[in-house]
Structures are given as C-alpha cells and as structure tokens.
Amino acid sequence: MPREFRQLTQQAMHFMMKSGPPENPIDKHITSEHITQNLKLDEKAMDHNNDERKRKFWLTIILAIISVVVLAFVVVMFRDEPEILIPILTLMFGGGLGFGGGYGFGKSKRAE
C-alpha cells in the first residue's frame, strides 16, 4: 500500500473514531418520567404474563381431572362389554395423544 494512501486511511480512521456514533434526536427529549413510566409498563406486563401462566396451569389441571373422570366413567360403564370398550378407549387415547402432541408441537413452534 502506498505511503500517501496509508496516511490518508489512518487520518480517516482517526476522524471516524474521534467523532463517535451519530446522535439520536429522540435522546434529547427523553426524561426520567419517561423511563419511570416505561418501567411501570414493563412491570404491569410481567404481572399480566404471570396471571396468564397461572390461569393456563389451572386450566390444564382441570382438564386433566375431567379426562380422568370421563375415562373412569367409560371403563365402569362398559367393563362387561369389551367389544365396545376397546374401540372407545382406542379413540380416547388416540385423540388425547393427537391433541397433546399437536399442542406441544404448536407450543414449540411459538417458542422459536
């Protein structure tokens, strides 16, 4: 690299490093009230997410209990008739596994 070109490059690099990044015009208008308000909104959003998570947990528990009750009811009602009980259990377990697998697959896709 020629000496003149190297000196010109060094001067340009020195000037760019000295000047720093360009200033954002919004930075001049942000006050401490804005930051406080933003922190309060973030806290409110976190509380909302926690409430949502609790509701989903209890809904899952309730659905699991209902599923067990329905399964017990079907088994008690048709315990003497295996030609009816086996297809019903197959349908219930297949549907439950399909629903659970689809839910888990969708949940993993949303997490990405």
C-alpha distances in whole Angstrom, upper triangle without the diagonal:
4,6,9,7,7,10,11,10,12,15,16,16,18,20,21,22,24,26,27,28,30,34,37,40,42,41,43,46,47,49,51,54,51,50,54,55,52,53,56,56,54,57,59,57,57,61,61,59,61,64,63,62,66,68,66,67,71,71,69,72,75,74,74,77,78,77,79,82,82,81,84,87,86,86,90,91,90,91,94,92,89,89,88,86,84,82,82,80,78,77,77,74,72,72,71,68,67,67,66,63,62,62,60,57,57,56,54,52,52,51,47
4,6,5,6,9,10,11,12,14,16,17,18,20,21,23,24,26,28,29,31,35,38,40,43,42,44,47,48,50,52,55,53,51,55,56,54,55,58,57,56,59,61,59,59,63,63,61,64,67,66,65,69,70,69,70,73,73,72,75,78,77,77,80,82,80,82,85,85,85,88,90,89,90,93,94,94,94,97,96,93,92,91,90,87,86,85,84,81,80,80,78,76,75,74,72,70,70,69,66,65,65,63,61,60,60,57,55,55,54,51
4,5,5,6,9,10,11,12,14,15,16,18,20,21,22,24,26,28,30,34,37,39,42,41,42,46,47,49,51,54,52,50,54,55,53,54,58,57,55,58,61,59,59,63,63,62,64,67,66,65,69,70,69,70,74,74,73,76,78,77,78,81,82,81,83,86,86,86,89,91,90,91,94,95,95,95,98,97,94,94,93,91,88,87,87,85,83,82,81,79,77,77,76,73,72,71,70,67,66,66,64,62,61,60,58,56,56,54,51
4,5,5,6,9,10,11,12,14,15,17,18,20,21,23,25,27,28,32,35,37,40,39,40,44,45,48,49,52,50,49,53,54,52,53,57,56,54,57,60,58,58,62,63,61,63,66,65,65,69,70,69,70,74,74,73,76,78,77,78,81,82,81,83,86,86,86,89,91,90,91,94,96,95,96,99,97,95,94,93,91,89,87,87,85,83,82,82,79,77,77,76,73,72,72,70,68,67,66,64,62,61,60,58,56,56,54,52
4,5,5,6,9,10,11,12,14,15,16,18,20,21,23,25,26,30,33,35,38,37,39,42,43,46,48,50,48,47,51,52,49,50,54,53,52,55,57,55,55,59,60,58,60,63,62,62,65,67,66,67,70,70,70,72,75,74,74,78,79,78,80,83,83,83,85,87,87,88,91,92,92,92,95,94,91,91,89,88,85,84,83,82,80,79,78,76,74,73,72,70,68,68,67,64,63,63,61,58,58,57,54,53,53,51,48
4,5,5,6,9,10,10,12,14,15,16,18,20,22,23,26,29,32,35,38,36,38,41,42,44,46,49,47,46,49,50,48,49,53,52,50,53,56,54,54,58,58,56,59,62,61,60,64,65,64,65,69,69,68,71,73,73,73,76,77,76,78,81,81,81,84,86,86,86,89,91,90,91,94,93,90,90,88,86,84,83,82,80,78,77,77,75,73,72,71,69,67,67,65,63,62,61,59,57,57,56,53,52,51,50,47
4,5,5,6,9,10,10,12,14,15,16,18,20,23,25,28,31,34,37,35,36,40,41,43,45,48,46,45,48,50,47,49,52,52,50,53,56,54,54,58,59,57,59,62,62,61,65,66,65,66,70,70,69,72,75,74,74,78,79,78,80,83,83,83,86,88,87,88,91,92,92,93,96,95,92,92,90,89,86,85,84,82,80,80,79,77,75,74,73,71,69,69,67,65,64,63,61,59,58,57,55,53,53,51,48
4,5,5,6,9,10,11,12,14,15,17,19,21,22,26,29,31,34,33,34,38,39,41,43,46,44,43,47,48,46,47,51,50,49,52,54,52,53,56,57,56,58,61,60,60,63,65,64,65,68,69,68,71,73,72,73,76,77,77,79,82,82,82,84,86,86,87,90,91,91,92,95,93,91,91,89,87,85,84,83,81,79,78,77,75,73,73,72,69,68,67,66,64,62,62,60,58,57,56,54,52,51,50,47
4,5,5,6,9,10,11,12,14,15,17,19,21,24,27,30,33,32,33,36,37,40,42,44,42,41,45,46,43,44,48,47,46,49,51,50,50,53,54,52,55,58,57,57,60,62,60,62,65,65,65,67,70,69,70,73,74,73,75,78,78,78,81,83,82,83,86,88,87,88,91,90,87,87,86,84,81,80,79,78,76,75,74,72,70,69,68,66,64,64,62,60,59,58,56,54,53,52,50,48,48,46,43
4,5,5,6,9,10,11,12,14,16,18,20,24,27,30,32,31,32,36,36,39,40,43,41,40,44,45,43,44,47,47,45,48,51,49,49,53,54,52,54,57,57,56,60,61,60,61,65,65,65,67,70,69,70,73,74,73,75,78,78,78,81,83,83,84,87,88,88,88,92,90,88,88,86,84,82,81,80,78,76,75,74,72,71,70,69,66,65,64,63,61,60,59,57,55,54,53,50,49,48,47,44
4,5,5,6,9,10,10,12,15,17,19,22,25,28,31,29,30,34,35,37,39,42,40,39,43,44,42,43,47,47,45,48,50,49,49,53,54,53,55,58,57,57,60,62,61,62,66,66,66,68,71,70,71,74,75,75,77,79,80,80,82,84,84,85,88,89,89,90,93,92,89,89,88,86,84,82,82,80,78,77,76,74,72,71,70,68,67,66,64,62,61,60,58,56,55,54,52,50,50,48,45
4,5,5,6,9,10,11,13,15,16,20,23,25,28,27,28,32,33,35,37,40,38,37,41,42,40,41,45,44,43,46,48,46,47,51,51,50,52,55,54,54,58,59,58,60,63,63,63,66,68,67,68,71,72,72,74,77,77,77,80,82,81,82,85,86,86,87,90,89,87,87,85,83,81,79,79,77,75,74,73,71,69,68,67,65,64,63,61,59,58,57,55,53,52,51,49,47,47,45,42
4,5,5,6,8,10,11,13,15,19,22,25,27,26,27,31,31,34,36,39,36,35,39,40,38,39,42,42,40,43,46,44,44,48,49,47,50,53,52,52,55,57,56,57,60,61,60,63,65,65,65,69,70,69,71,74,74,74,77,79,79,80,83,84,84,84,88,87,84,84,82,80,78,77,76,74,73,71,70,68,67,66,65,62,61,60,59,57,56,55,53,51,50,49,46,45,44,42,40
4,6,5,6,9,10,13,16,19,22,25,27,26,27,30,31,33,35,38,36,35,38,40,38,39,42,42,41,43,46,45,45,49,50,48,50,53,53,53,56,58,57,58,61,62,62,64,67,66,67,70,71,71,73,76,76,76,79,81,81,82,84,86,86,86,90,89,86,86,85,83,81,79,78,76,75,74,73,71,69,68,67,65,63,62,61,59,58,57,55,53,52,51,49,47,46,44,42
4,6,5,6,9,12,13,16,20,22,25,23,24,28,29,31,33,36,34,33,37,38,36,38,41,41,40,43,45,44,44,48,49,48,50,53,52,53,56,57,57,58,61,62,61,64,66,66,67,70,71,71,73,76,76,76,79,81,81,82,85,86,86,87,90,89,86,87,85,83,81,79,78,77,75,74,73,71,69,68,67,65,64,62,61,59,58,56,55,53,52,51,49,47,46,44,42
4,5,5,7,9,11,14,17,20,22,21,22,26,27,29,31,34,32,31,35,36,34,35,38,38,37,40,42,41,41,45,45,44,47,49,49,49,52,54,53,55,58,58,58,60,63,62,63,66,68,67,69,72,72,72,75,77,77,78,81,82,82,83,86,85,83,83,81,79,77,76,75,73,71,70,69,67,65,64,63,61,60,59,57,55,54,53,51,49,48,47,45,43,42,41,38
4,6,6,9,11,14,17,20,23,21,22,26,26,28,30,33,31,30,33,35,33,33,37,37,35,38,41,40,40,43,44,43,45,48,48,48,51,53,52,53,56,57,57,59,62,61,62,65,67,66,68,71,71,71,74,76,76,77,80,81,81,82,85,84,82,82,80,78,76,75,74,72,71,69,68,66,65,64,62,60,59,58,56,55,53,52,50,49,48,46,44,43,42,40,38
4,6,9,12,14,17,20,22,20,21,25,25,27,29,32,31,29,33,35,33,34,37,37,36,39,42,41,41,44,45,45,47,49,49,49,52,54,54,55,58,59,59,61,63,64,64,67,69,68,70,73,73,74,76,78,78,79,82,83,84,84,88,87,85,85,83,81,79,78,77,75,73,72,71,69,68,66,65,63,62,61,59,57,56,55,53,52,50,49,47,46,44,42,40
4,7,8,10,14,16,19,17,18,22,23,25,27,30,28,27,31,32,31,32,35,35,34,37,40,39,39,43,44,43,45,48,48,48,51,53,52,54,57,57,57,60,62,62,63,66,67,67,69,72,72,72,75,77,77,78,81,82,82,83,87,86,83,84,82,80,78,77,75,74,72,71,69,68,66,65,63,62,61,59,58,56,55,53,52,50,49,47,46,44,43,41,39
4,7,9,12,15,17,15,17,20,21,23,25,28,26,25,28,30,28,29,32,32,31,34,36,35,36,39,40,39,41,44,44,44,47,49,49,50,53,54,54,56,58,58,59,62,63,63,65,68,68,69,71,73,73,75,77,78,79,80,83,82,80,80,78,76,74,73,72,70,69,67,66,64,63,61,60,58,57,56,54,53,51,50,48,47,45,44,42,41,39,37,36
4,6,9,12,14,13,15,18,18,21,23,26,23,23,26,27,25,27,30,30,28,31,34,32,33,37,37,36,39,42,41,42,45,46,46,47,50,51,51,53,56,55,56,59,60,60,63,65,65,66,68,70,70,72,74,75,76,77,80,79,77,77,75,73,71,70,69,67,66,64,63,61,60,58,57,55,54,52,51,50,48,46,45,44,42,41,39,38,36,34,33
4,7,9,12,11,13,16,17,20,22,25,22,22,26,26,24,26,30,29,28,31,33,32,33,37,37,37,39,42,41,42,45,46,46,48,51,51,51,54,56,56,57,60,61,61,63,65,66,66,69,71,71,72,75,76,76,77,81,80,78,78,75,74,72,70,69,68,66,65,63,62,60,59,57,56,55,53,52,50,49,47,46,45,43,41,40,38,36,35,34
4,6,9,8,9,12,13,16,19,21,19,19,23,23,22,24,27,26,26,29,31,30,31,35,35,35,37,40,40,41,43,45,45,47,49,50,50,53,55,55,56,59,60,60,62,64,65,66,68,70,70,72,74,75,76,77,80,79,77,77,75,73,72,70,69,67,66,64,63,62,60,59,57,56,55,53,51,50,49,47,46,45,42,41,40,39,36,35,34
4,5,6,8,10,11,14,17,19,16,17,20,21,19,21,24,23,23,27,28,27,29,32,32,32,35,37,37,38,41,42,42,44,46,47,47,50,52,52,53,56,57,57,60,62,62,63,66,67,67,69,71,72,73,74,78,76,75,75,72,70,69,68,66,65,64,62,60,59,58,56,54,53,52,50,49,48,46,44,43,42,40,38,38,36,34,33,32
4,5,6,8,10,13,16,18,15,17,20,20,19,22,24,23,24,27,28,28,30,33,33,33,36,38,38,39,42,43,43,45,48,48,49,51,53,53,55,57,58,59,61,63,63,64,67,68,69,70,73,73,74,76,79,78,76,76,74,72,71,69,67,66,65,63,62,61,60,57,56,55,54,52,51,50,48,46,45,44,42,40,40,38,36,35,34
4,5,5,7,10,14,15,12,13,17,16,15,18,20,20,20,24,25,24,26,29,29,30,32,34,34,36,38,39,40,42,44,44,45,48,49,50,52,54,55,55,58,60,60,61,64,65,65,67,70,70,71,73,76,75,73,74,71,69,68,67,65,63,63,61,59,58,57,55,53,53,51,49,48,47,45,43,43,42,39,38,38,36,33,33,32
4,5,6,9,12,13,11,12,15,16,15,17,20,20,20,23,25,24,26,29,29,30,32,34,34,36,38,40,40,42,44,45,46,48,50,50,52,54,55,56,58,60,61,62,64,65,66,68,70,71,72,73,77,76,74,74,72,70,69,67,65,64,63,61,60,59,58,56,54,53,52,50,48,48,46,44,43,43,40,38,38,37,34,33,32
4,6,8,12,14,12,13,16,17,17,19,22,22,22,25,27,27,29,31,32,33,35,37,37,39,41,42,43,45,47,48,49,51,53,53,55,57,58,59,61,63,63,65,67,68,69,71,73,74,75,76,80,79,77,78,75,73,72,71,69,67,67,65,63,62,61,59,57,57,55,53,52,51,50,47,47,46,44,42,42,40,37,37,36
4,6,10,11,9,11,14,14,15,17,19,19,20,23,24,25,27,29,29,31,33,34,35,37,39,40,41,43,45,45,47,49,50,51,53,55,56,57,59,61,61,63,65,66,67,69,71,72,73,74,78,77,76,76,73,71,71,69,67,66,65,63,61,60,60,57,56,55,54,51,50,50,48,46,45,45,42,40,41,39,36,36,36
4,7,8,6,8,11,11,11,14,16,16,17,20,21,21,23,25,26,27,30,31,32,33,36,37,38,40,42,42,44,46,47,48,50,52,53,54,56,58,58,60,62,63,64,66,68,69,70,71,75,74,73,73,71,68,68,66,64,63,62,60,58,58,57,55,53,52,51,49,48,48,46,43,43,43,40,38,38,37,34,33,33
4,5,5,7,9,10,11,13,15,16,17,19,20,22,23,25,26,28,29,31,32,34,35,37,38,40,42,43,44,46,47,48,50,52,53,54,56,58,59,60,62,64,65,67,68,69,71,72,76,75,74,74,72,69,69,68,65,64,64,62,59,59,58,56,54,54,53,50,49,49,47,44,44,44,42,39,40,39,36,35,35
4,5,5,6,9,10,11,12,14,15,17,18,20,21,23,24,26,27,29,30,32,33,35,36,38,40,41,42,44,45,47,48,50,51,53,55,56,57,59,61,62,63,65,66,68,69,70,74,73,72,73,70,68,68,66,64,62,62,61,58,57,57,55,53,52,52,49,47,48,46,43,43,43,41,38,39,38,35,34,35
4,5,5,6,8,10,10,12,14,15,16,18,20,21,23,24,26,27,29,30,32,33,35,36,38,39,41,42,44,45,47,48,50,51,53,54,55,57,59,60,61,63,65,66,67,69,72,72,71,71,69,66,66,65,62,61,61,59,57,56,56,53,51,51,51,48,46,47,45,42,42,43,40,38,38,38,34,33,35
4,5,5,6,9,10,11,12,14,15,16,18,20,21,23,25,26,27,29,31,32,33,35,37,37,39,41,42,43,45,47,48,49,51,53,54,55,57,58,60,62,63,64,66,67,71,70,69,69,66,64,64,63,60,59,59,57,54,54,54,51,49,49,48,45,44,44,43,40,39,40,37,35,36,35,31,31,31
4,5,5,6,9,10,11,12,14,15,17,19,20,21,23,25,26,27,29,30,32,33,35,36,38,39,41,42,44,46,47,48,50,51,53,54,56,57,58,60,62,63,64,65,69,69,67,68,65,63,63,61,59,58,57,56,53,52,52,50,48,47,47,44,42,43,41,38,38,38,36,33,34,33,30,29,30
4,5,5,6,9,10,11,12,14,15,17,18,20,21,23,24,26,27,29,31,32,34,35,36,38,39,41,42,44,45,47,49,50,51,53,55,56,57,59,60,62,63,64,68,68,67,67,65,62,62,61,58,57,57,55,52,52,52,50,47,47,47,44,42,43,42,38,38,39,36,34,34,34,31,30,31
4,5,5,6,9,10,11,12,14,15,17,18,20,21,23,24,26,27,29,30,32,33,35,37,38,39,41,43,44,45,47,48,49,51,53,54,55,57,59,60,61,63,66,66,65,65,63,60,60,59,56,55,55,53,51,50,50,48,45,46,45,42,41,41,40,37,36,37,35,32,33,33,29,28,30
4,5,5,6,9,10,11,12,14,15,17,19,20,21,23,25,26,27,29,31,32,33,35,36,37,39,41,42,43,45,47,48,49,51,53,54,56,57,58,60,61,65,64,63,63,61,58,58,57,54,53,53,51,48,48,48,45,43,43,42,39,38,39,37,34,34,34,32,29,30,30,26,25,26
4,5,5,6,9,10,11,12,14,15,17,19,20,21,23,25,26,27,29,30,32,33,35,36,38,40,41,42,44,46,47,48,50,51,53,54,56,57,59,60,63,63,62,63,60,57,57,56,54,52,52,50,48,47,47,45,42,42,42,39,37,38,37,33,33,34,31,29,29,30,26,25,26
4,5,5,6,9,10,11,12,14,15,17,18,20,21,23,25,26,27,29,30,32,33,35,36,38,39,41,43,44,45,47,49,50,51,53,54,56,57,58,62,62,61,62,59,56,56,55,53,51,51,49,47,46,46,44,42,42,42,38,37,38,37,33,33,34,32,29,30,30,27,26,28
4,5,5,6,9,10,11,12,14,15,16,18,20,21,23,24,26,27,29,31,32,33,35,37,37,39,41,42,43,45,47,48,49,51,53,54,55,57,60,60,59,59,56,54,54,53,50,49,49,47,44,44,44,41,39,39,39,36,34,35,34,31,31,32,29,26,28,27,24,23,25
4,5,5,6,9,10,11,12,14,15,17,19,20,21,23,25,26,27,29,30,32,33,35,36,37,39,41,42,43,45,47,48,50,51,52,54,55,59,58,57,58,55,53,52,51,49,47,47,45,43,42,42,40,37,37,37,34,32,33,32,28,28,29,27,24,25,25,21,20,22
4,5,5,6,9,10,11,12,14,15,17,19,20,21,23,25,26,27,29,30,32,34,35,36,38,40,41,42,44,45,47,48,50,51,53,54,57,57,56,57,54,52,52,51,48,47,47,45,42,42,42,40,37,37,37,34,32,33,32,29,29,30,28,25,26,27,23,22,24
4,5,5,6,9,10,11,12,14,15,17,19,20,21,23,25,26,27,29,31,32,33,35,37,38,39,41,42,44,45,47,48,49,51,52,56,56,55,56,53,50,50,49,47,45,45,44,41,40,41,38,36,36,36,33,31,33,31,28,28,30,27,24,26,26,23,22,24
4,5,5,6,9,10,10,12,14,15,17,18,20,21,23,25,26,27,29,31,32,33,35,36,37,39,41,42,43,45,47,48,49,50,54,54,52,53,50,48,48,47,44,43,43,41,38,38,38,35,33,33,33,30,28,29,28,25,25,26,23,21,22,23,19,18,21
4,5,5,6,9,10,11,12,14,15,17,19,20,21,23,25,26,27,29,30,32,33,35,36,38,39,41,42,44,45,47,48,49,53,52,51,52,49,47,47,46,43,42,42,40,37,37,37,35,32,32,32,29,27,28,27,24,24,25,23,20,21,22,19,17,20
4,5,5,6,9,10,11,12,14,15,17,18,20,21,23,24,26,27,29,30,32,33,35,36,38,39,41,42,44,45,47,48,52,51,50,51,49,46,46,45,43,41,42,40,37,36,37,35,32,32,33,29,28,29,28,25,25,27,24,21,23,24,21,20,23
4,5,5,6,9,10,11,12,14,16,17,18,20,21,23,24,26,27,29,31,32,33,35,36,37,39,41,42,43,45,46,50,49,48,49,46,44,44,43,40,39,39,37,35,34,35,32,30,30,30,27,26,27,26,22,23,25,22,19,22,22,19,18,22
4,5,5,6,9,10,11,12,14,15,17,19,20,21,23,25,26,27,29,30,31,33,35,36,37,39,41,42,43,44,48,48,46,47,45,42,42,41,38,37,37,35,32,32,32,30,27,28,28,24,23,24,23,19,19,21,19,16,18,19,16,15,18
4,5,5,6,9,10,11,13,14,15,17,19,20,21,23,25,26,27,29,30,32,33,35,36,38,39,41,42,43,47,47,46,47,44,41,41,41,38,36,37,35,32,32,32,30,27,28,28,25,23,25,24,20,20,23,21,17,19,21,18,17,20
4,5,5,6,9,10,11,12,14,16,17,18,20,21,23,24,26,27,29,30,32,33,35,36,38,39,41,42,46,45,45,46,43,40,40,40,37,35,36,34,31,31,32,29,27,28,28,24,23,25,24,21,21,24,21,18,21,23,19,19,22
4,5,5,6,9,10,11,12,14,15,16,18,20,21,22,25,26,27,29,30,32,33,35,36,37,39,40,44,43,42,43,40,38,38,37,34,33,33,31,29,28,29,26,24,25,25,21,20,22,21,17,18,20,18,15,18,19,16,16,20
4,5,5,6,9,10,11,13,14,15,17,19,20,21,23,25,26,27,29,30,32,33,35,36,38,39,42,42,41,42,39,36,36,36,33,31,32,30,27,27,27,25,22,23,23,20,18,20,20,16,16,18,17,14,16,18,15,15,18
4,5,5,6,9,10,11,12,14,15,17,19,20,21,23,25,26,27,29,31,32,33,35,36,37,41,41,40,41,39,36,36,36,33,31,32,30,27,27,28,26,23,24,25,21,19,22,22,18,18,21,20,17,19,21,19,18,22
4,5,5,6,9,10,11,12,14,15,16,18,20,21,22,24,26,27,29,30,32,33,35,36,39,39,38,40,37,34,35,34,31,29,30,28,25,25,26,24,21,23,23,20,18,21,20,17,18,21,19,16,20,21,19,19,23
4,6,5,6,9,10,10,12,14,15,16,18,20,21,22,24,26,27,29,30,31,33,34,38,37,36,37,34,32,32,31,28,27,27,26,23,22,23,21,18,19,20,16,15,17,17,13,14,17,15,13,16,18,16,16,20
4,5,5,6,9,10,11,13,14,15,17,19,20,21,23,25,26,27,29,30,32,33,36,36,35,37,34,31,31,31,28,26,27,26,22,22,23,21,18,19,20,17,15,18,18,14,15,18,17,14,17,20,18,18,21
4,5,5,6,9,10,11,12,14,15,17,18,20,21,23,24,26,27,29,30,31,35,35,34,36,33,30,31,30,27,26,27,26,22,22,24,22,18,20,21,18,16,20,20,17,17,21,20,18,20,23,21,21,25
4,5,5,6,9,10,11,12,14,15,16,18,20,21,22,24,26,27,29,30,33,33,32,34,31,28,29,28,25,23,25,23,20,20,21,19,16,18,19,15,14,17,17,14,16,19,18,16,19,21,20,20,24
4,5,5,6,9,10,10,12,14,15,16,18,20,21,23,24,26,27,28,32,31,30,32,29,26,26,26,23,21,22,21,17,17,19,16,13,15,16,13,11,15,15,12,13,17,16,14,17,20,19,19,22
4,6,5,6,9,10,11,12,14,15,17,18,20,21,23,24,26,27,30,31,30,31,29,26,26,26,23,21,23,22,18,18,20,18,15,17,19,16,14,17,18,15,16,20,20,18,20,23,22,22,26
4,5,5,6,9,10,11,12,14,15,16,18,20,21,22,24,25,29,29,29,30,27,25,26,25,22,21,22,21,17,18,20,18,15,17,19,16,15,19,19,17,18,21,21,20,23,25,24,24,28
4,5,5,6,9,10,10,12,14,15,16,18,20,21,22,24,27,27,26,28,24,22,23,22,19,18,19,17,14,15,17,14,11,14,15,12,12,16,16,14,16,19,18,18,21,23,22,23,26
4,5,5,6,9,10,11,12,14,15,17,18,20,21,22,26,26,25,26,24,21,21,21,18,16,18,17,13,13,16,14,11,13,15,13,11,15,16,14,15,19,19,18,21,23,23,24,27
4,5,5,6,9,10,11,12,14,15,17,18,20,21,24,25,24,26,24,20,22,22,19,17,19,18,15,15,18,17,13,16,18,16,15,19,20,18,19,23,23,22,25,27,27,27,30
4,5,5,6,9,10,10,12,14,15,16,18,20,23,23,23,24,21,19,20,20,16,15,18,16,13,14,17,15,12,16,17,15,15,19,20,18,20,23,23,22,25,27,27,28,31
4,5,5,6,9,10,11,12,14,15,17,18,21,21,20,22,19,16,17,17,14,12,14,13,9,10,13,12,9,12,14,13,12,16,17,16,18,21,21,21,24,26,26,27,30
4,6,5,6,9,10,11,12,14,15,16,20,20,19,21,19,16,17,17,14,12,15,15,11,11,15,14,12,14,17,16,15,18,20,19,20,23,24,24,26,28,29,29,32
4,5,5,6,9,10,11,12,14,15,19,19,19,21,18,16,17,18,15,13,17,16,13,14,17,16,14,17,19,18,18,21,23,22,23,26,27,26,29,31,31,32,35
4,5,5,6,9,10,10,12,14,17,17,17,19,15,13,15,15,11,11,14,13,10,12,15,14,12,16,17,16,17,20,21,21,22,25,26,26,28,30,31,32,35
4,5,5,6,9,10,11,12,15,15,15,16,14,11,12,13,10,8,11,11,8,10,13,13,11,14,16,16,16,19,21,21,22,25,26,26,28,30,31,32,35
4,6,5,6,9,10,10,14,15,15,17,15,12,14,15,12,11,14,15,12,13,17,16,15,18,20,20,20,23,24,24,25,28,29,29,31,34,34,35,38
4,6,5,6,9,10,13,14,15,17,14,11,14,15,12,11,15,15,12,15,18,17,16,19,21,21,21,24,26,25,27,30,30,31,33,35,35,37,39
4,6,5,6,8,11,11,11,13,10,8,10,11,8,8,12,12,10,12,15,15,15,18,20,19,20,23,24,25,26,29,30,30,32,34,35,36,39
4,6,5,5,9,10,10,12,10,7,10,12,9,8,12,13,11,13,16,17,16,18,21,21,21,24,26,26,27,30,31,32,33,36,37,38,40
4,6,5,9,10,11,14,12,10,13,15,12,12,16,17,15,16,20,20,19,22,24,24,25,27,29,29,30,33,34,34,37,39,39,40,43
4,6,8,9,11,13,10,9,12,14,11,12,16,16,15,17,20,20,20,23,25,24,25,28,30,30,31,34,35,35,38,40,40,41,44
4,5,5,7,9,7,6,9,11,9,10,13,14,14,16,18,19,19,22,24,24,25,27,29,30,31,33,35,35,37,39,40,42,44
4,6,7,10,9,7,10,12,11,11,14,16,15,17,19,21,21,23,25,26,26,28,30,31,32,34,36,36,38,40,41,42,45
4,6,9,9,8,11,14,13,14,17,18,18,20,22,23,24,26,28,29,29,31,33,34,35,37,39,40,41,43,45,46,48
4,6,6,6,9,11,11,12,14,16,17,18,20,21,22,24,26,27,28,30,32,33,34,36,37,38,40,42,43,45,47
4,5,5,6,9,10,10,12,14,15,16,18,19,20,22,23,25,26,27,29,31,32,33,35,36,38,40,41,42,44
4,6,6,7,9,11,12,13,15,16,17,19,21,22,23,25,26,28,29,31,32,33,35,37,38,39,41,43,44
4,6,6,6,9,10,11,12,15,16,17,18,20,21,23,24,26,27,29,30,32,33,35,36,38,39,41,43
4,6,5,6,8,10,10,12,14,15,16,18,20,21,22,24,25,27,28,30,31,32,34,36,37,39,41
4,5,5,6,9,10,11,12,14,15,16,18,20,21,22,24,25,26,28,30,31,32,34,36,37,39
4,5,5,6,9,10,10,12,14,15,16,18,20,21,22,24,25,26,28,30,31,32,34,36,37
4,5,5,6,9,10,10,12,14,15,16,18,20,21,22,24,25,27,28,30,31,33,34,36
4,5,5,6,8,10,10,12,14,15,16,18,19,21,22,24,25,26,28,30,31,33,35
4,6,5,6,8,10,10,12,14,15,16,18,20,21,22,24,25,27,28,30,31,33
4,6,5,6,8,10,10,12,14,15,16,18,20,21,22,24,25,27,28,30,32
4,6,5,6,9,10,10,12,14,15,16,18,20,21,22,24,26,27,28,31
4,5,5,6,8,10,10,12,14,15,16,18,20,21,22,24,25,27,29
4,5,5,6,8,10,10,12,14,15,16,18,20,21,22,24,26,27
4,5,5,6,8,10,10,12,14,15,16,18,20,21,22,24,26
4,5,5,6,8,10,10,12,14,15,16,18,20,21,22,25
4,5,5,6,8,10,10,12,14,15,16,18,20,21,23
4,6,5,6,8,10,10,12,14,15,16,18,20,21
4,6,5,6,9,10,11,12,14,15,16,18,20
4,5,5,6,8,10,10,12,14,15,16,19
4,5,5,6,9,10,11,12,14,15,17
4,5,5,6,8,10,11,12,14,16
4,5,5,6,9,10,11,12,15
4,5,5,6,9,10,11,13
4,5,5,6,9,10,11
4,5,5,6,9,10
4,5,5,6,9
4,5,5,7
4,5,5
4,5
4
